[in-house]
Amino acid sequence: MFDDDTGMCPTHIVPVEPYAGETTTGFEPEPDLEPEPMPQPEEDRSACWNCGTPVPHPGNTECLNPECRRSLTPPVLVVRFPTGQVELGRDARVELGRRGPHAALFGSYPNVSRHHAVVGTDPNGRAWIEPVPTPNGTFLDGIEIPASERRLLRPETRVRFALHAEGVVHVYSRQEARP
């Protein structure tokens, strides 16, 4: 740490600039402040959110690809890993690691802890991650986040558990389910 009046880093001999990084330690907004809404991508119903198969008619509710056949309404959060994906709807949470409902995704990563992190969504459709204390770390876009510190997830963020278990975050708009 440097004093406010320090102008040069004595080790690197370069000007010291204030850090302007964003840290989200809590998830609840200040009582008098409304959080700024996250920009949401326009919902694209011209192709399946899961496999990309074109949707020939706007009234379709299910993907026509026989290997997919998923609902065309996407979940709120999808984290895609090379070994599979995690999907969550609104106001849901799940623990990720080598134990639990998604253990198969991390079986080939021995340095991922049995209980590594919790991902979830709130009732408003915001997605978040909270690392569990583990020696191998949880990273967002290559930066380690402290254990038990909840962070918001944004679309296209890269999440990594330990050294190699890396996935890409997809957050879909806060639409209601189709009738």
Backbone as CSV, one residue per row, in Angstrom:
resi,resn,N_x,N_y,N_z,CA_x,CA_y,CA_z,C_x,C_y,C_z
1,MET,0.839,-1.174,0.000,0.000,0.000,0.000,0.888,1.243,0.000
2,PHE,0.407,2.288,-0.607,1.115,3.549,-0.676,0.289,4.635,-0.016
3,ASP,0.978,5.637,0.505,0.279,6.808,1.030,-0.336,7.557,-0.137
4,ASP,-1.358,8.374,0.162,-2.016,9.151,-0.880,-1.075,10.125,-1.569
5,ASP,-0.018,10.546,-0.893,0.882,11.535,-1.488,2.083,10.902,-2.192
6,THR,2.147,9.555,-2.259,3.238,8.891,-2.968,2.987,9.005,-4.467
7,GLY,3.975,9.519,-5.198,3.804,9.730,-6.628,4.456,8.656,-7.483
8,MET,5.506,7.984,-6.963,6.235,6.980,-7.736,6.355,5.697,-6.933
9,CYS,6.268,4.577,-7.631,6.489,3.284,-7.006,8.000,3.126,-6.833
10,PRO,8.492,2.952,-5.598,9.945,2.866,-5.389,10.555,1.593,-5.973
11,THR,9.767,0.548,-6.155,10.285,-0.704,-6.699,10.377,-0.669,-8.218
12,HIS,9.321,-0.184,-8.873,9.236,-0.239,-10.327,9.554,1.087,-11.007
13,ILE,9.714,2.145,-10.244,10.033,3.491,-10.747,9.042,3.903,-11.843
14,VAL,7.764,3.814,-11.510,6.691,4.247,-12.407,5.692,5.037,-11.571
15,PRO,4.935,5.934,-12.216,3.934,6.688,-11.456,2.878,5.754,-10.851
16,VAL,2.457,6.051,-9.625,1.418,5.290,-8.947,0.069,5.861,-9.345
17,GLU,-0.839,4.964,-9.788,-2.174,5.390,-10.167,-3.170,4.697,-9.251
18,PRO,-4.250,5.389,-8.881,-5.234,4.757,-8.002,-5.919,3.594,-8.699
19,TYR,-6.222,2.560,-7.925,-6.916,1.388,-8.450,-8.397,1.696,-8.546
20,ALA,-8.980,1.411,-9.717,-10.396,1.703,-9.930,-11.190,0.428,-10.161
21,GLY,-10.714,-0.697,-9.616,-11.406,-1.965,-9.818,-12.721,-2.019,-9.070
22,GLU,-13.625,-2.882,-9.543,-14.946,-3.038,-8.937,-14.936,-4.255,-8.041
23,THR,-15.370,-4.101,-6.815,-15.497,-5.204,-5.891,-16.909,-5.217,-5.349
24,THR,-17.528,-6.364,-5.400,-18.866,-6.509,-4.853,-18.750,-7.441,-3.670
25,THR,-18.782,-6.893,-2.459,-18.642,-7.739,-1.282,-19.977,-8.262,-0.802
26,GLY,-21.032,-7.535,-1.037,-22.355,-7.980,-0.625,-23.254,-8.048,-1.827
27,PHE,-24.445,-8.493,-1.604,-25.353,-8.592,-2.729,-26.555,-7.687,-2.542
28,GLU,-26.759,-7.231,-1.324,-27.900,-6.383,-1.047,-27.546,-4.924,-1.326
29,PRO,-28.418,-4.173,-2.022,-28.156,-2.761,-2.266,-28.331,-1.955,-0.991
30,GLU,-27.737,-0.764,-0.974,-27.950,0.155,0.132,-29.450,0.413,0.244
31,PRO,-29.973,0.644,1.454,-31.424,0.792,1.599,-32.037,1.885,0.736
32,ASP,-31.351,3.009,0.561,-31.918,4.118,-0.200,-31.503,4.122,-1.662
33,LEU,-30.664,3.166,-2.070,-30.144,3.167,-3.436,-30.685,1.971,-4.205
34,GLU,-31.169,2.221,-5.390,-31.574,1.137,-6.278,-30.369,0.751,-7.117
35,PRO,-30.061,-0.532,-7.246,-28.918,-0.904,-8.083,-29.197,-0.572,-9.536
36,GLU,-28.132,-0.194,-10.226,-28.261,0.102,-11.650,-28.585,-1.188,-12.376
37,PRO,-29.636,-1.192,-13.191,-30.002,-2.445,-13.855,-28.906,-2.898,-14.811
38,MET,-28.673,-4.214,-14.826,-27.686,-4.758,-15.757,-28.267,-4.716,-17.152
39,PRO,-27.468,-4.303,-18.153,-27.995,-4.345,-19.515,-28.234,-5.790,-19.914
40,GLN,-29.381,-6.043,-20.467,-29.735,-7.392,-20.874,-29.741,-7.470,-22.392
41,PRO,-29.183,-8.547,-22.949,-29.214,-8.680,-24.404,-30.648,-8.896,-24.867
42,GLU,-30.919,-8.429,-26.064,-32.235,-8.673,-26.645,-32.400,-10.177,-26.819
43,GLU,-33.563,-10.665,-26.478,-33.807,-12.088,-26.604,-33.910,-12.449,-28.078
44,ASP,-33.084,-13.385,-28.509,-33.063,-13.821,-29.895,-33.783,-15.153,-29.984
45,ARG,-34.970,-15.141,-30.536,-35.738,-16.376,-30.668,-35.656,-16.927,-32.089
46,SER,-34.683,-16.468,-32.892,-34.543,-16.982,-34.242,-33.732,-18.278,-34.277
47,ALA,-33.101,-18.623,-33.139,-32.331,-19.864,-33.044,-32.415,-20.381,-31.613
48,CYS,-32.244,-21.679,-31.455,-32.251,-22.309,-30.139,-31.075,-21.793,-29.318
49,TRP,-31.322,-21.405,-28.071,-30.268,-20.897,-27.191,-29.246,-21.982,-26.879
50,ASN,-29.638,-23.262,-26.946,-28.767,-24.347,-26.548,-27.900,-24.879,-27.687
51,CYS,-28.510,-25.133,-28.855,-27.747,-25.768,-29.939,-27.593,-24.893,-31.178
52,GLY,-28.336,-23.780,-31.244,-28.212,-22.870,-32.378,-29.049,-23.234,-33.590
53,THR,-29.880,-24.260,-33.493,-30.740,-24.652,-34.614,-31.713,-23.518,-34.932
54,PRO,-31.841,-23.139,-36.214,-32.793,-22.072,-36.574,-34.234,-22.442,-36.195
55,VAL,-34.992,-21.434,-35.799,-36.407,-21.610,-35.455,-37.220,-21.093,-36.637
56,PRO,-37.902,-21.983,-37.379,-38.583,-21.557,-38.596,-39.854,-20.739,-38.356
57,HIS,-40.470,-20.885,-37.184,-41.723,-20.170,-36.928,-41.676,-19.560,-35.532
58,PRO,-42.040,-18.267,-35.395,-41.951,-17.618,-34.078,-42.851,-18.235,-33.014
59,GLY,-43.832,-19.028,-33.398,-44.713,-19.670,-32.433,-44.148,-20.944,-31.838
60,ASN,-43.035,-21.435,-32.360,-42.438,-22.660,-31.833,-42.007,-22.448,-30.383
61,THR,-42.188,-23.472,-29.557,-41.778,-23.401,-28.157,-40.675,-24.396,-27.836
62,GLU,-40.372,-25.293,-28.789,-39.378,-26.330,-28.568,-38.429,-26.388,-29.763
63,CYS,-37.155,-26.661,-29.484,-36.167,-26.806,-30.552,-36.544,-27.992,-31.442
64,LEU,-36.403,-27.828,-32.754,-36.756,-28.886,-33.695,-35.624,-29.884,-33.944
65,ASN,-34.428,-29.601,-33.417,-33.303,-30.519,-33.547,-33.601,-31.757,-32.697
66,PRO,-33.688,-32.964,-33.306,-34.043,-34.159,-32.534,-33.043,-34.498,-31.430
67,GLU,-31.810,-34.033,-31.541,-30.819,-34.300,-30.495,-30.894,-33.282,-29.359
68,CYS,-31.652,-32.209,-29.532,-31.760,-31.165,-28.514,-33.153,-31.189,-27.886
69,ARG,-34.156,-30.814,-28.651,-35.557,-30.787,-28.223,-35.778,-30.008,-26.923
70,ARG,-34.962,-28.987,-26.683,-35.080,-28.178,-25.467,-36.124,-27.098,-25.664
71,SER,-36.645,-26.578,-24.563,-37.534,-25.426,-24.616,-36.753,-24.258,-25.205
72,LEU,-37.418,-23.429,-26.004,-36.747,-22.261,-26.582,-36.624,-21.121,-25.580
73,THR,-37.228,-21.260,-24.405,-37.050,-20.278,-23.341,-35.812,-20.682,-22.552
74,PRO,-34.760,-19.889,-22.579,-33.521,-20.287,-21.906,-33.630,-20.137,-20.394
75,PRO,-32.774,-20.867,-19.652,-32.688,-20.631,-18.222,-32.063,-19.254,-17.983
76,VAL,-32.051,-18.782,-16.749,-31.457,-17.475,-16.454,-29.936,-17.542,-16.561
77,LEU,-29.336,-18.628,-16.066,-27.878,-18.756,-16.033,-27.463,-20.096,-16.623
78,VAL,-26.472,-20.043,-17.508,-25.834,-21.251,-18.039,-24.336,-21.020,-17.925
79,VAL,-23.624,-21.981,-17.323,-22.158,-21.949,-17.294,-21.712,-23.173,-18.085
80,ARG,-21.055,-22.925,-19.220,-20.629,-24.014,-20.109,-19.160,-24.345,-19.868
81,PHE,-18.929,-25.600,-19.489,-17.593,-26.149,-19.312,-17.343,-27.112,-20.472
82,PRO,-16.084,-27.465,-20.762,-15.830,-28.429,-21.836,-16.510,-29.782,-21.595
83,THR,-16.776,-30.114,-20.339,-17.351,-31.417,-19.998,-18.869,-31.384,-19.806
84,GLY,-19.498,-30.225,-19.996,-20.945,-30.122,-19.824,-21.327,-28.733,-19.344
85,GLN,-22.569,-28.562,-18.936,-23.005,-27.237,-18.516,-23.898,-27.293,-17.286
86,VAL,-23.922,-26.164,-16.585,-24.773,-25.972,-15.416,-25.847,-24.980,-15.822
87,GLU,-27.115,-25.296,-15.543,-28.232,-24.415,-15.891,-29.042,-24.112,-14.643
88,LEU,-29.384,-22.837,-14.463,-30.207,-22.435,-13.330,-31.315,-21.502,-13.773
89,GLY,-32.487,-21.694,-13.209,-33.595,-20.781,-13.428,-33.536,-19.638,-12.420
90,ARG,-34.573,-18.872,-12.370,-34.664,-17.726,-11.460,-34.735,-18.211,-10.005
91,ASP,-34.036,-17.482,-9.124,-34.060,-17.718,-7.679,-33.660,-19.151,-7.335
92,ALA,-32.502,-19.570,-7.863,-31.994,-20.922,-7.623,-30.509,-20.838,-7.308
93,ARG,-29.973,-21.890,-6.711,-28.549,-21.958,-6.394,-28.101,-23.404,-6.396
94,VAL,-26.797,-23.630,-6.657,-26.252,-24.981,-6.646,-24.763,-24.899,-6.302
95,GLU,-24.299,-25.891,-5.550,-22.882,-25.961,-5.218,-22.165,-26.759,-6.312
96,LEU,-21.011,-26.251,-6.731,-20.227,-26.911,-7.772,-18.926,-27.441,-7.176
97,GLY,-18.492,-28.580,-7.672,-17.263,-29.215,-7.230,-17.308,-30.685,-7.594
98,ARG,-16.352,-31.456,-7.059,-16.280,-32.886,-7.395,-17.304,-33.730,-6.646
99,ARG,-18.126,-33.112,-5.810,-19.256,-33.783,-5.153,-20.520,-33.003,-5.488
100,GLY,-21.648,-33.625,-5.378,-22.900,-32.924,-5.603,-23.487,-33.191,-6.969
101,PRO,-24.518,-32.430,-7.340,-25.269,-32.725,-8.562,-24.499,-32.559,-9.868
102,HIS,-23.411,-31.811,-9.868,-22.644,-31.608,-11.105,-21.230,-32.176,-10.993
103,ALA,-21.051,-33.178,-10.152,-19.731,-33.773,-9.929,-19.106,-34.305,-11.215
104,ALA,-19.910,-34.815,-12.129,-19.382,-35.388,-13.376,-18.624,-34.352,-14.204
105,LEU,-18.990,-33.079,-14.077,-18.294,-32.030,-14.842,-16.846,-31.862,-14.396
106,PHE,-16.551,-32.208,-13.140,-15.238,-31.916,-12.581,-14.439,-33.166,-12.232
107,GLY,-14.919,-34.344,-12.637,-14.240,-35.595,-12.313,-12.831,-35.691,-12.861
108,SER,-12.563,-35.055,-13.981,-11.221,-35.131,-14.574,-10.306,-34.001,-14.092
109,TYR,-10.763,-33.238,-13.111,-9.969,-32.131,-12.554,-9.708,-32.416,-11.073
110,PRO,-8.640,-33.159,-10.744,-8.411,-33.538,-9.346,-8.105,-32.360,-8.421
111,ASN,-7.705,-31.212,-8.972,-7.415,-30.075,-8.102,-8.638,-29.189,-7.847
112,VAL,-9.809,-29.572,-8.388,-11.063,-28.908,-8.025,-11.534,-29.560,-6.738
113,SER,-11.889,-28.746,-5.757,-12.326,-29.271,-4.463,-13.671,-29.969,-4.568
114,ARG,-13.956,-30.799,-3.582,-15.268,-31.470,-3.560,-16.389,-30.440,-3.486
115,HIS,-16.185,-29.382,-2.734,-17.131,-28.269,-2.615,-16.332,-27.016,-2.962
116,HIS,-16.447,-26.525,-4.178,-15.563,-25.459,-4.656,-16.221,-24.079,-4.659
117,ALA,-17.439,-23.964,-5.167,-18.114,-22.663,-5.240,-19.622,-22.887,-5.350
118,VAL,-20.368,-21.838,-5.053,-21.820,-21.862,-5.209,-22.175,-20.822,-6.259
119,VAL,-22.989,-21.215,-7.248,-23.520,-20.259,-8.223,-25.021,-20.183,-8.022
120,GLY,-25.578,-19.022,-8.345,-27.007,-18.879,-8.167,-27.561,-17.681,-8.896
121,THR,-28.882,-17.545,-8.794,-29.585,-16.398,-9.353,-30.543,-15.894,-8.283
122,ASP,-30.811,-14.606,-8.312,-31.752,-14.055,-7.346,-33.133,-13.924,-7.991
123,PRO,-34.144,-13.500,-7.247,-35.486,-13.395,-7.821,-35.579,-12.405,-8.990
124,ASN,-34.637,-11.456,-9.078,-34.640,-10.481,-10.168,-33.882,-10.965,-11.394
125,GLY,-33.305,-12.169,-11.350,-32.596,-12.703,-12.499,-31.121,-12.353,-12.548
126,ARG,-30.581,-11.763,-11.470,-29.134,-11.500,-11.440,-28.416,-12.792,-11.071
127,ALA,-27.304,-13.067,-11.736,-26.527,-14.281,-11.491,-25.309,-13.930,-10.645
128,TRP,-24.892,-14.858,-9.788,-23.772,-14.608,-8.889,-22.980,-15.893,-8.641
129,ILE,-21.778,-15.703,-8.102,-20.923,-16.815,-7.687,-20.333,-16.470,-6.335
130,GLU,-20.183,-17.486,-5.494,-19.567,-17.313,-4.183,-18.623,-18.489,-3.944
131,PRO,-17.304,-18.251,-3.944,-16.356,-19.341,-3.721,-16.445,-19.883,-2.293
132,VAL,-16.241,-21.187,-2.168,-16.116,-21.837,-0.874,-14.628,-21.799,-0.530
133,PRO,-14.243,-21.651,0.742,-12.809,-21.669,1.057,-12.145,-22.951,0.546
134,THR,-11.161,-22.793,-0.333,-10.449,-23.911,-0.942,-9.025,-23.450,-1.264
135,PRO,-8.056,-24.330,-1.210,-6.674,-23.903,-1.475,-6.381,-23.602,-2.941
136,ASN,-7.238,-24.037,-3.872,-6.913,-23.893,-5.289,-7.598,-22.739,-5.999
137,GLY,-8.474,-22.032,-5.349,-9.012,-20.781,-5.873,-10.122,-20.873,-6.895
138,THR,-10.887,-19.777,-6.958,-11.936,-19.557,-7.947,-11.612,-18.237,-8.626
139,PHE,-11.672,-18.198,-9.952,-11.214,-17.050,-10.720,-12.308,-16.569,-11.675
140,LEU,-12.424,-15.253,-11.813,-13.295,-14.642,-12.821,-12.403,-13.870,-13.771
141,ASP,-12.437,-14.222,-15.037,-11.582,-13.599,-16.053,-10.125,-13.542,-15.600
142,GLY,-9.653,-14.638,-14.993,-8.256,-14.768,-14.596,-7.889,-14.142,-13.266
143,ILE,-8.817,-13.492,-12.586,-8.531,-12.837,-11.305,-9.190,-13.637,-10.189
144,GLU,-8.379,-14.035,-9.213,-8.915,-14.826,-8.108,-9.841,-13.975,-7.246
145,ILE,-10.952,-14.569,-6.857,-11.880,-13.864,-5.967,-11.814,-14.514,-4.592
146,PRO,-11.870,-13.708,-3.548,-11.748,-14.244,-2.188,-12.897,-15.196,-1.848
147,ALA,-12.580,-16.186,-1.005,-13.586,-17.134,-0.559,-14.686,-16.408,0.204
148,SER,-15.902,-16.891,0.058,-17.088,-16.361,0.738,-17.430,-14.936,0.333
149,GLU,-16.890,-14.452,-0.784,-17.236,-13.117,-1.288,-18.066,-13.277,-2.556
150,ARG,-19.329,-12.910,-2.476,-20.243,-13.067,-3.603,-19.958,-12.012,-4.666
151,ARG,-19.888,-12.460,-5.922,-19.674,-11.563,-7.061,-20.757,-11.776,-8.094
152,LEU,-21.195,-10.700,-8.723,-22.160,-10.803,-9.808,-21.482,-11.397,-11.035
153,LEU,-22.219,-12.178,-11.794,-21.715,-12.754,-13.030,-22.320,-12.001,-14.208
154,ARG,-21.505,-11.708,-15.166,-21.954,-11.010,-16.367,-21.779,-11.947,-17.569
155,PRO,-22.538,-11.709,-18.638,-22.408,-12.564,-19.824,-20.974,-12.586,-20.352
156,GLU,-20.567,-13.756,-20.799,-19.246,-14.001,-21.403,-18.087,-13.935,-20.404
157,THR,-18.373,-13.866,-19.103,-17.312,-13.948,-18.099,-16.758,-15.365,-18.104
158,ARG,-15.445,-15.482,-17.944,-14.819,-16.790,-17.848,-14.621,-17.101,-16.367
159,VAL,-15.167,-18.230,-15.930,-15.012,-18.670,-14.549,-14.096,-19.890,-14.552
160,ARG,-13.151,-19.892,-13.611,-12.206,-21.017,-13.544,-12.096,-21.502,-12.114
161,PHE,-12.160,-22.821,-11.946,-11.943,-23.460,-10.658,-10.580,-24.118,-10.707
162,ALA,-9.732,-23.808,-9.735,-8.375,-24.345,-9.657,-7.600,-23.978,-10.917
163,LEU,-6.829,-24.910,-11.457,-5.932,-24.570,-12.558,-6.568,-24.677,-13.944
164,HIS,-7.442,-25.674,-14.176,-7.880,-25.931,-15.549,-9.380,-25.993,-15.803
165,ALA,-10.207,-26.076,-14.789,-11.660,-26.244,-14.998,-12.279,-24.885,-15.318
166,GLU,-12.316,-24.542,-16.612,-12.785,-23.216,-17.025,-14.083,-23.313,-17.822
167,GLY,-15.003,-22.410,-17.502,-16.271,-22.354,-18.210,-16.615,-20.923,-18.578
168,VAL,-17.598,-20.771,-19.452,-18.046,-19.451,-19.899,-19.471,-19.237,-19.394
169,VAL,-19.711,-18.055,-18.846,-21.006,-17.701,-18.278,-21.913,-17.129,-19.363
170,HIS,-23.170,-17.573,-19.363,-24.201,-17.013,-20.235,-25.368,-16.628,-19.340
171,VAL,-25.697,-15.341,-19.314,-26.824,-14.858,-18.531,-27.870,-14.379,-19.534
172,TYR,-29.065,-14.953,-19.451,-30.121,-14.601,-20.393,-31.054,-13.585,-19.773
173,SER,-31.792,-12.883,-20.619,-32.673,-11.811,-20.151,-33.675,-12.334,-19.141
174,ARG,-34.246,-11.416,-18.412,-35.151,-11.745,-17.312,-36.573,-11.966,-17.780
175,GLN,-36.739,-12.625,-18.897,-38.077,-12.840,-19.423,-38.828,-13.861,-18.577
176,GLU,-40.112,-13.783,-18.611,-40.938,-14.784,-17.950,-41.067,-15.976,-18.883
177,ALA,-41.412,-17.110,-18.343,-41.587,-18.309,-19.167,-42.740,-18.085,-20.151
178,ARG,-42.638,-18.735,-21.301,-43.705,-18.633,-22.301,-44.974,-19.280,-21.788
179,PRO,-46.141,-18.758,-22.172,-47.392,-19.397,-21.751,-47.553,-20.751,-22.389
